[in-house]
Amino acid sequence: MREKDTARPAAEAEADGIIEGRNAVIEALRLGTPIDKIYLMKGDTDKTLGHIASRARAAGIVVVDADKRKLDAMSRTHSHQGVIALGAVREYVTVETILEAAAAKGEKPLVVVCDEISDPHNLGAILRTAECAGAHGVIIPKRRSAGLTAIVAKTSAGAVSYVPVARVANVAATLNDLKKQGLWVFGTAADGTTSLYDADLKGGAAIVIGSEGDGMSRLVAETCDFLVSIPMKGRISSLNASAAAAILLYEAVRQRL
């Protein structure tokens, strides 16, 4: 009985895409296992952890410094040895791939850009709505954002398998690139000067959804062509990020019918 209880946390961690321990993470890197992020013990100068960090960065994997308390909280096996990797359920694509997919369908691009959506359940819900609404892809930042982890996959109800997701180093710079390629950028903001139902979403459009607590960052908001407000008739002044994404996406669907 005791042996079975010990095995359960490791099995649950594997199912959730959590890879713990130095040898396990090194082996995952060696095999080319898709990895979303690697968390390393902050301040630890151990050569093995340094090797993991350099190998991960060379492979384009985000490396995050974390204190022992965070690693202990993430750990299922309680033997993380200063390193935990989060597996990615699928590989990321490029922004160009998303735009090419729209062109191949003969459609104006409809893209969702998530500005630091850190809650994996919100990102999963956004992916699910994006797939249902026929969006061509989703763009997320490399840092301060949830990635394509097992939790996101579960929340997306399988949509993660169908919606291309690009991960970029700089959201504002990416929006400027999209504008150069003919897309209009619509940011959601409570104090937006454009009403949702006045926004023209029939052309190429990038819909920007801000973080759960603070909304869009200042630079991202300044990069938008339009700041769109959703009519609020109740006493609460804001919507969940995934709900806001759904409302804008389906207004775009309505306009494009």
N, C-alpha and C positions, 0 to 999 in steps of 0.2 A: 504494500500500500504506500509506503513512504517513497519508494522508488518511482512509483507512478506519479505522485504529487510533484516530485522534483522535475520530472520530464515535462509536465504540463506547461509551465511558464516558457520553456524553450520552444515548445511546439506552437504556442500562441504567438510568441515573438516572431517566429519564422512566417506564420500565416499573415502577420501584420507587416511583413517586410522589414523587420528590425534585425540587424546583423550586429552581434555583440562580440567583443574580444578581438585581440590583435591578430591572431592567426586566421580567424574567420573573415575579418575585413580584408586582410592581405590576400587571402584566397579568392574572395569575391572580386577584388581588383584584378588579380591575375587572370581570372576567367572572363573578365569583361562583363560581369553582371551589371545590369543597369542600376545605377545608384543615384538617388536624388541629392542627398547631403551626407556629409560625414561630420560628426561632432567629436572634437578632440578636447581632452582635459586641458584647461587653460593653465599656462605656466609650466607645464610638464616638458622637460627638455630631453626626454628619453629618445634615444636614436631610432627605435622602432616606430614610435609615433611620428617622428620627423620624416622617416621614410614613407609612412602612410600618407602624410600630408603632401609631400612633394609628388608622389605618384598620383594622388587624387587630383591635384591641381593640373598636372600634365594631361590628365584625361578630361579636363574641363568640369570636374565635379566641385561643387561648392563645399568649402571647408569652413566650419564654424567653431570658434573657441567657446567652450562651455565649462562652467565650474562643476565641481564634484556633485553638488546638490542637484543640478539639472540632470546630469548623467545618471545619478542614482534614481531620480524620479522616472526617467525614461526606461531604465533597465527592467527587464522581466526576469533575467537570470541572476541578477545581483553579482555578476562577475564580468563587468564590462571592460575591465583593465584599462580604463581611460579612453576608450573609443567605441562609438556606436555609429553605425551606418544605417540610413533609411533607404531601402530599396525603392527604385522607381518601377511602376507597373508597365511602363512603356517608354520608348525613347522620345525625346523632344525633336521637333522639326524646326526648320528655319521660318522666318516671317515670309520669305520669298516663296516657300512651299505652300503656305496658306493662300497667298495671292494667286499663285499659279493654279491652285485647285478651283478658285472662283472663276478664273479665266477659262479653264477647261470646261466648266459647266455653262459658260456664256452668261454668267451672272455678275452683277455689281458686288464687290466684296462687302461682306458683313462680318466684322471682327469685334470680339469682346476683348478689352484690355483691362486686366485686373491690377490696380495700383496698390500693392502690398496687402492683399487679402491673406491674412495669416491663419484664419480658421479653416481647417481642411474640409469641414462639413459645408461651409459656405462655398468654397471652391468646387467641391463635388456637385453641389446643387446648381451652380452656375454652368458647369459643364453639361449637366443633364438638360437644362433649359436651352443652352446653346445648340445642342444636338437636335432637340425637338423643334426648335425654331429655324433650323437650317443654316445656322451661322457657319462660316467657312473655317473658323479657327478661334483660338483663345491665346492671348499673349500674357505672360506673367513675368515679373522680375526675378532675377537669380537670387536676390537676397531679400530678407524680411517678407517672405511669402511662403505660403504652403506650396508644396510641389506635388508631383504625381505619385503619391504614396498609396498604400493599400486602403487607408481610411478614405482618401479622396475617391478612389475607385469604387468602394462600396457605396458611398453616398451618391455617386453619379449614376448608380443603377445600370452600369455597363456603358454609359456614354463615353467614358474615358477611352474606350476601344475605337471610337469612331470620330471623335473631335480632335483634330490636330492641335497640339499645344506647343507654342514656341516660348523659349525662355531667353530673356534679353538682359544685358547688363545695365541698360539705362532706358527707362520707360519714356522719358521726355524726348530723348534723341530718336527713339523708335517712332514716336508719334510724328515728329518732324519728317522722318523718312516716308511715313505713310501719306502725309500731306503732299509730299513731292510726287507721289505716285497716284494722286488724284482722289484720295479719300478725304472726307470731311470728318473732323474729330469732335464728338459730342461727349462732354463730361457731365456726370450727374452731380448736382449740387442743390442743397436746400434753398440757397439764395440765387439760384440761376436766373438769368435775365430772359431766357427763352422758355416758354411753356412747352411741355412735352408735346402737346397737340399742334403746336406751331412749328415744330422741328421737322425738316424735310429729310427723311431717312430713306428715300427711294434710291439715291445714288450710292456710290461707294462710301461706307460709313465705318468708323471705329468708335465703339461705345465704351467709354472709360468708366469703370466702377471703382470708387475709392475704398479705402480700408474701413473696417467695421467701426472703429472708434473715431478716427480723425477725418475721414473722407479722403479726397485727393490731396496729394502734397501740393505745395504752392507752385512749384515749377511745372508740374504736370497740369494743374488747373490753368496756368498762364499759357500753356501750349495749345489748349483746346480752342477750336473755332467757335464753339457754342457751349455755354453752361446751361444745362437743361434742368428745369425744376419739375417735379411730379406733384400734381395737385394733392394737397393734404387737407382733408375735411374733418379729421378727428382732433383729439387733444395731444396726440403724440406727433412730434415734428419730423420724424425720420423713419425710414424703412430699413429692414435687414438688407444687406448688400445683395444677396441672391434674389430677393424679391424685387429690388430696384432693377436688377439686370433683366429679370423676366418681363417687367412692365415695358422697358424700352425695346427689348428684342421683339416682343409681340406687337408693339406699335409699328416697328419696322416691317414685320410680316404683313400687318394689315395694309400699310401703305404700298407694299410691293405686289399685292394681289392683283 
